[in-house]
Amino acid sequence: MADQASRVDCATAYFLGRIPRPSASAHGERAPRGTTCVNTSHVNCSHEHTKVEELLETARRTLAEARHLEDGGFYEGCVSRAYYAMFHAAEAALLSKGVPPKTHKGVHLKFGEHLVQTGAVPPAMGRNLTDAFRARQSADYKGTRQTAQDAADALREATELLETVGTYLRST
């Protein structure tokens, strides 16, 4: 039987860098050899784990994009991409609980219901996600100029949410 240190779900193992990024050929694998998957709440566990891993990778890459946009002085783009990093991380956390929301509003509501209200993540994470959504909409659709401080705040909050989701996934 696997020791306690190797008893993690696939999403956490990937997030921690213990297994490689999923590829088309790896799709469908439950966990790396020697790791016992402890998440049995999904009917199609393998598919759900792969999707969680993909969402976490998307969140990380999107946050990196946001940083590059900030470095280039593209603050509206930075704010927008920082929100999407948060959105994808929130989606991953929800999917790890077997809750696959379909819309931005659904992600916000379900994140609050299943993660904030249960105490799994601090209330500030839910507020930051909602505030980031409003800032993104304002930047993308209303043409509202974002400042360097707006971009720095968005990056800080996105980084905090990704770290919080990582901590949550490691604890489940």
C-alpha positions in Angstrom: 0.0 0.0 0.0 1.2 3.5 -0.8 2.5 5.5 2.1 0.6 8.6 3.3 3.0 11.0 1.4 2.0 9.5 -1.9 -1.7 9.5 -1.2 -2.8 12.6 -3.1 -5.2 13.1 -5.9 -3.8 13.6 -9.4 -4.5 17.3 -9.5 -2.5 17.9 -6.4 0.3 15.7 -7.6 0.5 17.7 -10.8 0.2 21.1 -9.0 3.1 20.1 -6.8 5.1 19.0 -9.8 5.2 15.3 -8.8 3.7 14.2 -12.2 4.3 15.6 -15.7 1.9 17.8 -17.6 -0.8 15.7 -19.1 -0.6 14.9 -22.8 -2.9 13.3 -25.3 -1.2 10.0 -24.7 -1.4 10.3 -21.0 -5.1 11.3 -21.0 -7.0 8.7 -19.1 -4.3 7.8 -16.6 -5.5 8.0 -13.0 -2.3 8.6 -11.2 1.4 8.0 -11.6 2.8 4.6 -10.6 3.2 4.4 -6.8 0.6 7.0 -6.1 -2.8 6.1 -4.8 -5.6 8.4 -5.9 -7.7 9.4 -2.9 -10.3 11.4 -4.8 -13.2 9.0 -5.4 -16.0 11.5 -5.6 -16.2 11.5 -9.4 -17.9 9.1 -11.6 -15.2 9.6 -14.2 -12.3 10.3 -11.9 -9.6 10.1 -14.6 -11.3 12.6 -16.9 -12.0 15.0 -14.0 -8.4 14.9 -12.8 -7.1 15.6 -16.2 -9.4 18.6 -16.6 -8.3 19.9 -13.2 -4.7 19.6 -14.2 -5.4 21.4 -17.5 -7.2 24.2 -15.8 -4.3 24.7 -13.3 -1.8 24.8 -16.1 -4.0 27.3 -18.0 -4.2 29.4 -14.8 -0.4 29.4 -14.4 0.2 30.3 -18.0 -2.4 33.0 -18.0 -0.8 34.5 -14.9 2.5 34.5 -16.7 0.9 36.3 -19.6 -0.5 38.9 -17.2 3.0 39.5 -15.8 4.4 40.0 -19.3 1.7 42.5 -20.1 2.4 44.4 -17.0 6.1 44.5 -17.8 5.2 46.0 -21.2 2.9 48.6 -19.8 -0.2 47.0 -21.1 -2.2 47.4 -17.9 -5.7 46.7 -19.3 -4.5 43.4 -20.7 -2.7 42.6 -17.5 -5.9 43.1 -15.5 -7.9 41.0 -17.9 -5.4 38.1 -18.0 -5.0 38.2 -14.2 -8.8 37.8 -13.8 -8.7 34.8 -16.2 -5.9 33.2 -14.2 -8.1 33.5 -11.1 -11.1 32.2 -13.0 -9.3 29.1 -14.2 -7.9 28.4 -10.8 -11.4 28.7 -9.3 -12.8 26.4 -11.9 -10.1 23.8 -11.1 -10.9 24.0 -7.4 -14.6 23.5 -8.1 -14.0 20.7 -10.5 -11.9 18.9 -7.9 -15.0 18.9 -5.7 -17.2 17.6 -8.5 -18.8 21.0 -9.2 -18.4 21.9 -12.9 -19.9 25.4 -13.4 -20.5 26.6 -17.0 -20.4 30.4 -16.8 -18.4 33.2 -15.1 -21.3 33.9 -12.8 -21.6 30.2 -12.0 -17.9 30.0 -11.1 -18.3 33.0 -8.8 -21.4 31.7 -7.1 -20.2 28.1 -6.7 -16.7 29.3 -5.5 -18.5 31.2 -2.8 -20.9 28.4 -1.9 -18.4 25.4 -2.0 -15.1 27.0 -1.0 -15.7 30.3 0.8 -18.8 29.5 2.8 -17.3 26.2 3.9 -14.2 27.8 5.1 -11.9 26.0 2.6 -10.6 29.4 1.4 -10.6 32.9 3.1 -13.6 35.2 2.2 -11.2 37.7 0.6 -10.6 35.1 -2.2 -14.3 35.3 -3.2 -14.4 39.1 -3.1 -11.1 39.3 -5.1 -12.5 37.0 -7.8 -15.6 39.2 -8.1 -13.7 42.4 -8.0 -11.3 41.2 -10.7 -14.2 40.2 -12.9 -15.6 43.7 -12.6 -12.2 45.3 -13.4 -11.8 43.0 -16.4 -15.2 43.9 -17.8 -14.5 47.6 -17.3 -11.1 47.3 -19.0 -12.3 45.1 -21.8 -15.7 46.5 -22.6 -15.9 50.0 -21.3 -12.4 51.1 -22.2 -11.5 52.1 -18.7 -7.8 52.8 -18.4 -6.0 50.8 -15.8 -3.0 52.1 -14.0 0.3 50.4 -13.0 -1.1 50.1 -9.5 -4.3 48.5 -10.8 -2.1 45.9 -12.7 0.1 45.3 -9.7 -3.0 44.8 -7.4 -4.5 42.4 -10.0 -1.3 40.4 -10.2 -1.0 40.2 -6.4 -4.6 39.1 -6.0 -4.3 36.5 -8.8 -1.1 35.1 -7.3 -2.8 34.9 -3.9 -5.8 33.0 -5.3 -3.6 30.6 -7.2 -1.5 29.9 -4.1 -4.7 29.5 -2.0 -6.2 27.0 -4.5 -2.9 25.1 -4.5 -3.0 24.9 -0.7 -6.6 23.8 -0.8 -5.8 21.1 -3.3 -2.9 19.9 -1.3 -5.1 19.6 1.8 -7.8 17.6 0.2 
